[in-house]
Amino acid sequence: MEGAIIIIGLVVFALIISIPFGYARQNFPKYSFMWWVLIHLPIPIIVLLRIKVGLSWHFIPLTLGGSVAGQIIGSAVSRRRKQNAKAA
C-alpha cells in the first residue's frame, strides 16, 4: 500500500510540475528551441525524484503520462485565458 501511495504521489507531482511549463510553452512558436526546452525541462526533475524514492524504470510510462497530462492542462489553461482576454 505504501508503494502505491509513492507511485501515485510521483505521478501527481509530475502532473503538477508540468502545468507551468505547458502554460509557458503556449507563448512560443511550435518547434522553436524554447518550445522544445519547456517540454523537456521538467523531465530531469521527475527522473531524479523517481530514482531518489527508489522506483525502477518500469514506472517511467506512468510519470511520463503525468508529465504529458500536465503539459496539456497548462497549454489549455493558457489558450483559454487568451480567449477570455480577447472576449472581454
DADA-V473446 format. One record per backbone hydrogen bond with DSSP energy under -1.0 kcal/mol. NH is the residue of the N-H (numbers start at 1). CO is the residue of the C=O. E is the energy in kcal/mol with one decimal. If there is no record, write none. Layout:
nh:NH co:CO e:E
nh:NH co:CO e:E
//
This chain:
nh:5 co:1 e:-1.7
nh:6 co:2 e:-1.8
nh:7 co:3 e:-2.2
nh:8 co:4 e:-2.7
nh:9 co:5 e:-2.5
nh:10 co:6 e:-2.3
nh:11 co:7 e:-2.3
nh:12 co:8 e:-2.6
nh:13 co:9 e:-2.4
nh:14 co:10 e:-2.4
nh:15 co:11 e:-2.1
nh:16 co:12 e:-2.8
nh:17 co:13 e:-2.8
nh:18 co:14 e:-1.2
nh:22 co:18 e:-2.3
nh:23 co:19 e:-2.2
nh:24 co:20 e:-2.4
nh:25 co:21 e:-2.0
nh:27 co:24 e:-1.7
nh:28 co:25 e:-1.6
nh:32 co:29 e:-1.8
nh:36 co:32 e:-2.1
nh:37 co:33 e:-2.4
nh:38 co:34 e:-2.6
nh:39 co:35 e:-1.2
nh:40 co:36 e:-1.9
nh:41 co:37 e:-2.3
nh:46 co:42 e:-2.1
nh:47 co:43 e:-2.8
nh:48 co:44 e:-2.6
nh:49 co:45 e:-2.0
nh:50 co:46 e:-2.5
nh:51 co:47 e:-2.5
nh:52 co:48 e:-2.4
nh:53 co:49 e:-2.2
nh:55 co:50 e:-2.2
nh:59 co:56 e:-1.4
nh:60 co:57 e:-1.6
nh:63 co:59 e:-2.0
nh:64 co:60 e:-2.8
nh:65 co:61 e:-2.2
nh:66 co:62 e:-2.0
nh:67 co:63 e:-2.1
nh:68 co:64 e:-2.6
nh:69 co:65 e:-2.4
nh:70 co:66 e:-2.0
nh:71 co:67 e:-2.1
nh:72 co:68 e:-2.4
nh:73 co:69 e:-2.6
nh:74 co:70 e:-2.6
nh:75 co:71 e:-2.3
nh:76 co:72 e:-2.1
nh:77 co:73 e:-2.4
nh:78 co:74 e:-2.1
nh:79 co:75 e:-2.4
nh:80 co:76 e:-2.4
nh:81 co:77 e:-2.4
nh:82 co:78 e:-2.0
nh:83 co:79 e:-2.2
nh:84 co:80 e:-2.4
nh:85 co:81 e:-2.0
nh:86 co:82 e:-1.7
nh:87 co:83 e:-1.9
nh:88 co:84 e:-1.5
//
